[in-house]
Amino acid sequence: MKRFPPFLALFFVFSLISVQLGFLLADAVNPTGLKFSAPRNGGQYANPVPVEGVAWYYGKEDYRVELLASQKGETVFRTEVPREMVRYEKGGSFLLASFRSLIDLPEDGEWKLSLFVVGNTGERLKGGEVTIQAGTGRLSGEFRHFSAQHYAGLAGLVLLWILVVTAARRSTEEKRHIIEFLLVASLWLNEIIYQFYWYFTGGWHAAWALMVQMCGLSILILCFVFALPAGKLRQVLFELIFFWGIGGALQALLAPDIGYRGFPEYKYFSFFISHGLIIACGLYLVAGRGFRPTLMSVFRVILISNIVVFFAWWINLALEHIPPFQRGNYFVIGFPPPTGSIVDILAGIFGPAPWYALGLEILGLALFLTMWLPFGVKGLVRRSGSG
């Protein structure tokens, strides 16, 4: 088998971008909307029940999400589902279009849950309904950090990485081309399936799901790393995969944002497959193709990152004008995650977005230097030995 075909790389990238644009346009024609990814129809949940999704109302900020719970055709319970809020330590806050909450139902049993968007005029627009069993089991699909399902996913990936590195070192050139095709094709297929799955289960929205972040861009870049001939451009793309892909994917794997779609939901598998394969590709390029990051690579990727972040900032702002009318948070420069993170500390030091990006840049530089350090030390030892 020959090197990964360039036309196939273009097809993979074009198809992924086309799917995302299609979903974006499908939502854009709806001035109001409500999509929820939990609870799922037919699910069995402990009480309280997880409710999460996104809602929008004519681009306005003054609206709420309401849940109606009924049994045997009679409404028993009504409550507001609070939207997520971003708060700055030094003052200032704003609401997001997303909501994520645990709702206490009055009693266990079968419930029909209906969700509504309620405007400031009192207009109520129904967003959908599900039937669930409450109190009959654990939280369906709840993902907990450093739980059994987290460790199982990480263990499977460590095994994959060992196999890929071993195969990269021992395979013939023809077999390496096969490995490269399988890695990229698996990434593409998983991402295509995930996009459709996440859209039709209510989790996809433009302010969150576009491939405008380190891992998403790494998937697009990987197609071309294997398709291009040796040269400066291929080296630069490798550097982005190494620092963005491996660095970003490792952070994601240590603190996955899977919510209530853990094992055995497809999102659980897709998350570990996607981030695990990004790292596998980076390791393969080092072990099988002899790519190495240099000290100059660190500063080159920092420069490229700043350029990309500049455009990401304007994309984040532009997303306020299309459903769900929420500022994007790509490259985490739109706002601190409402669930809490180190960004809150940086915002307290440097100020609100976009100023706390200065802190992110310092952390990024430290991370990239740490990732380069083993290669730098090895090169220094080699030069000392030869001298």
C-alpha positions in Angstrom: 0.0 0.0 0.0 1.3 3.5 -0.9 1.3 6.6 1.3 -2.0 7.9 2.5 -3.7 9.4 -0.7 -4.0 13.3 -0.6 -7.4 13.1 -2.2 -8.6 10.9 0.6 -7.3 13.4 3.2 -9.2 16.2 1.4 -12.3 14.0 1.4 -12.1 13.2 5.1 -11.6 16.9 6.1 -14.3 18.2 3.7 -16.8 15.6 4.9 -16.3 16.5 8.5 -16.6 20.2 7.9 -19.7 19.7 5.7 -21.5 17.7 8.4 -20.8 20.4 11.0 -21.9 23.2 8.7 -25.1 21.2 7.8 -26.0 20.8 11.5 -25.2 24.5 12.2 -27.5 25.6 9.3 -30.3 23.2 10.5 -30.3 24.9 13.9 -29.9 28.4 12.4 -33.3 28.3 10.8 -35.0 28.0 14.2 -35.3 31.3 16.1 -36.3 29.3 19.2 -35.4 25.8 20.3 -34.7 23.4 23.1 -32.5 20.3 22.9 -31.7 18.1 25.8 -29.2 15.2 26.0 -30.4 13.9 29.5 -32.5 12.3 30.6 -32.9 9.9 27.7 -36.2 8.3 26.8 -36.7 5.0 28.6 -33.8 5.6 31.0 -33.6 4.4 34.6 -32.4 7.0 37.0 -31.8 7.5 40.7 -33.7 10.4 42.2 -32.7 13.2 41.7 -32.8 13.0 37.9 -30.1 14.6 35.6 -31.5 17.2 33.2 -29.1 18.9 30.7 -29.3 20.5 27.3 -29.5 23.9 25.6 -32.3 26.3 24.9 -32.7 29.6 23.0 -35.4 32.1 22.5 -35.2 34.7 19.6 -31.7 35.6 20.6 -32.8 37.1 23.9 -31.2 36.6 27.3 -34.5 36.9 29.3 -36.0 33.5 29.2 -36.1 30.3 31.3 -36.4 26.6 31.0 -39.3 24.9 32.7 -39.8 21.2 33.5 -43.2 19.6 33.8 -43.4 16.1 35.5 -46.6 14.1 35.1 -47.9 10.6 36.2 -50.9 8.9 34.6 -51.7 12.0 32.5 -51.8 14.4 35.4 -49.2 17.1 36.1 -47.7 16.5 39.5 -44.6 18.6 39.6 -43.4 21.8 37.9 -40.0 23.5 38.3 -37.5 25.8 36.6 -34.3 24.2 35.4 -31.6 26.8 36.0 -29.4 27.8 33.1 -25.7 27.7 33.6 -24.1 30.9 34.7 -20.5 32.3 34.4 -19.4 34.3 37.4 -16.2 36.3 37.8 -14.5 36.5 41.2 -14.1 40.3 40.9 -17.7 40.8 39.8 -19.8 40.4 36.7 -21.8 37.4 35.5 -23.9 36.3 32.5 -26.2 33.4 31.7 -25.5 30.7 29.1 -27.9 28.9 26.8 -27.0 25.6 28.4 -28.5 24.0 31.4 -27.3 21.2 33.6 -29.1 20.3 36.9 -30.3 17.4 39.1 -34.0 17.6 39.7 -35.7 16.0 42.7 -39.0 14.3 41.7 -41.7 14.0 44.5 -41.5 10.1 44.5 -40.0 7.1 42.7 -41.8 5.5 39.7 -42.5 6.1 36.1 -42.6 9.8 35.0 -43.2 11.7 31.8 -41.0 14.8 31.7 -41.7 17.7 29.4 -39.4 20.6 28.9 -40.4 24.1 27.8 -38.8 27.4 26.8 -40.6 30.2 28.6 -40.1 33.7 27.2 -40.2 37.0 29.1 -43.8 37.5 27.8 -44.9 34.2 29.3 -45.0 32.4 25.9 -44.3 28.7 26.5 -42.7 26.6 23.7 -42.5 22.9 24.1 -39.1 21.3 23.5 -39.8 17.6 23.9 -40.7 15.0 26.4 -39.3 11.6 27.7 -40.6 8.8 29.8 -38.3 7.6 32.5 -38.1 5.4 35.6 -36.9 7.3 38.7 -35.5 5.6 41.8 -35.0 2.2 40.1 -31.3 2.3 39.7 -28.1 4.3 39.6 -27.8 7.5 37.5 -27.8 6.0 34.0 -24.5 6.6 32.3 -23.2 9.0 34.9 -19.5 9.4 34.4 -17.3 10.0 37.4 -13.6 11.0 37.3 -11.2 8.2 38.4 -14.0 5.7 38.6 -13.9 2.1 37.3 -15.1 3.2 33.9 -12.5 6.0 33.7 -9.6 3.6 34.6 -10.9 1.0 32.2 -10.9 3.5 29.3 -7.4 4.7 30.2 -6.1 1.1 30.5 -7.4 0.2 27.1 -5.7 3.3 25.6 -2.3 2.5 27.2 -2.5 -1.0 25.6 -3.3 0.6 22.3 -0.4 3.1 22.5 2.0 0.2 23.3 0.8 -1.8 20.3 1.0 1.2 18.0 4.6 2.1 19.1 5.7 -1.5 18.8 4.2 -1.9 15.4 5.6 1.4 14.2 9.1 0.3 15.1 8.9 -3.3 13.8 6.8 -2.9 10.6 8.0 -2.7 7.0 7.3 0.4 5.0 4.3 -1.1 3.3 2.8 -2.2 6.7 3.4 1.3 8.1 1.3 2.8 5.3 -1.5 0.3 6.3 -1.1 1.4 10.0 -1.4 5.0 9.0 -4.5 4.4 6.9 -6.1 2.5 9.8 -5.3 5.2 12.3 -6.7 8.1 10.2 -9.7 6.1 8.9 -10.7 5.1 12.4 -10.4 8.7 13.6 -12.6 9.9 10.7 -15.2 7.2 11.1 -15.5 7.7 14.8 -15.8 11.5 14.4 -18.5 11.2 11.7 -20.6 8.7 13.7 -20.2 10.9 16.8 -21.3 14.1 15.1 -24.6 12.4 13.9 -25.1 10.6 17.3 -24.5 13.8 19.3 -26.8 15.9 17.0 -29.7 13.4 17.1 -29.5 12.8 20.8 -29.8 16.5 21.5 -26.2 17.3 22.6 -24.9 19.1 19.5 -24.9 22.9 19.3 -22.6 25.3 17.5 -21.3 27.1 20.6 -19.7 23.8 21.8 -19.5 21.1 19.1 -17.5 22.7 16.2 -14.0 21.3 15.6 -12.4 24.7 16.6 -10.3 23.4 19.5 -6.9 21.7 19.8 -8.2 18.1 19.6 -10.7 18.9 16.8 -8.1 20.7 14.7 -5.6 17.9 15.3 -8.0 15.4 13.8 -8.2 17.6 10.6 -4.4 18.1 10.5 -3.6 14.4 11.0 -5.1 13.6 7.6 -2.5 15.8 5.9 0.5 14.7 8.0 0.3 11.2 6.6 -0.6 12.4 3.1 2.1 15.0 2.5 5.7 14.2 1.4 8.6 14.9 3.7 9.4 18.6 4.1 9.1 21.7 6.2 5.2 21.8 6.1 4.9 18.2 7.3 7.3 18.9 10.2 5.2 21.9 11.3 2.0 19.9 11.1 3.7 17.2 13.2 4.6 19.8 15.8 1.0 20.9 16.0 -0.1 17.2 16.4 2.6 16.7 19.1 1.8 19.7 21.2 -1.8 20.4 20.5 -2.9 16.8 19.9 -1.0 14.9 22.6 -1.0 17.8 25.1 -4.7 18.6 24.6 -5.8 14.9 24.5 -3.9 14.0 27.7 -5.6 16.8 29.6 -9.0 15.8 28.2 -8.4 12.1 29.2 -7.5 13.1 32.7 -10.6 15.1 33.2 -13.3 13.9 30.7 -16.4 16.0 30.2 -18.8 13.1 29.5 -21.6 14.1 31.9 -24.4 11.7 32.0 -23.4 9.8 28.8 -20.8 7.5 30.3 -20.5 3.7 29.8 -22.2 2.1 27.9 -23.3 5.2 25.9 -21.6 5.8 22.6 -20.2 9.1 23.8 -18.1 7.3 26.3 -16.5 5.1 23.7 -16.2 7.9 21.1 -14.5 10.1 23.7 -11.8 7.6 24.5 -11.4 6.4 20.9 -11.0 10.0 19.6 -8.5 11.3 22.1 -6.7 7.9 22.4 -6.2 7.8 18.6 -4.9 11.4 18.5 -2.2 10.4 21.0 -1.6 7.1 19.2 -0.9 9.0 15.9 1.5 11.4 17.6 3.4 8.5 19.2 3.5 6.7 15.8 5.0 9.7 14.1 7.8 9.8 16.7 8.4 6.0 16.9 7.7 5.1 13.3 8.6 8.1 11.2 11.4 9.6 13.3 9.8 13.0 13.9 11.2 15.0 16.8 10.1 18.3 18.4 12.9 20.9 18.8 13.1 23.9 21.1 12.2 26.0 18.1 9.1 23.8 17.7 7.8 25.0 21.0 7.9 28.7 20.0 6.7 28.0 16.5 3.6 26.2 17.9 3.1 29.1 20.5 3.1 31.6 17.6 0.7 29.5 15.5 -1.5 29.0 18.6 -1.7 32.8 19.1 -2.8 33.3 15.5 -5.5 30.5 15.8 -6.7 31.9 19.2 -7.1 35.3 17.6 -9.5 33.9 15.0 -11.2 31.6 17.6 -12.0 34.7 19.7 -13.9 36.3 16.8 -15.6 33.0 16.0 -16.7 32.8 19.7 -18.2 36.3 19.5 -19.9 35.6 16.1 -21.7 32.5 17.6 -23.7 34.9 19.8 -25.7 35.8 16.7 -26.8 32.3 15.6 -28.7 29.6 17.6 -28.3 28.9 20.5 -27.2 32.6 20.7 -24.4 31.8 23.1 -20.8 32.9 23.0 -18.5 30.1 22.0 -15.8 28.9 24.3 -13.3 27.5 21.8 -9.7 27.4 23.2 -11.4 28.3 26.5 -11.1 32.0 25.8 -14.8 32.9 25.7 -15.5 32.5 29.4 -14.4 30.3 32.4 -16.2 26.9 32.3 -19.2 27.2 34.7 -18.4 23.9 36.3 -15.2 25.4 37.7 -11.5 25.1 36.6 -8.1 26.6 36.8 -9.4 29.3 34.5 -11.2 30.8 37.5 -7.9 31.4 39.2 -6.4 32.9 36.0 -9.5 35.2 35.6 -9.0 36.4 39.2 -5.3 37.3 38.4 -5.5 38.6 34.8 -9.2 39.6 34.6 -12.2 38.4 32.5 -12.0 37.1 28.9 -10.0 37.7 26.9 -7.4 38.9 29.4 -7.0 35.6 31.2 -5.8 34.1 28.0 -2.4 35.5 29.0 -2.4 33.1 31.9 -3.4 30.3 29.6 -0.5 31.2 27.3 2.0 30.9 30.2 0.5 27.5 31.2 0.7 26.4 27.5 4.3 27.5 27.2 5.2 25.6 30.4 3.3 22.5 29.2 5.0 22.6 25.7 8.4 23.0 27.3 7.8 20.1 29.6 6.8 17.9 26.6 9.9 18.9 24.7 12.3 18.4 27.7 12.8 14.6 27.3 13.9 15.2 23.7 16.1 18.1 24.6 17.8 16.2 27.4 18.3 13.2 25.1 19.9 15.4 22.4 22.1 17.0 25.0 23.3 13.6 26.3 24.0 12.4 22.8 26.0 15.5 21.9 28.0 15.2 25.2 28.7 11.5 24.5 29.9 12.1 20.9 32.0 15.0 22.1 
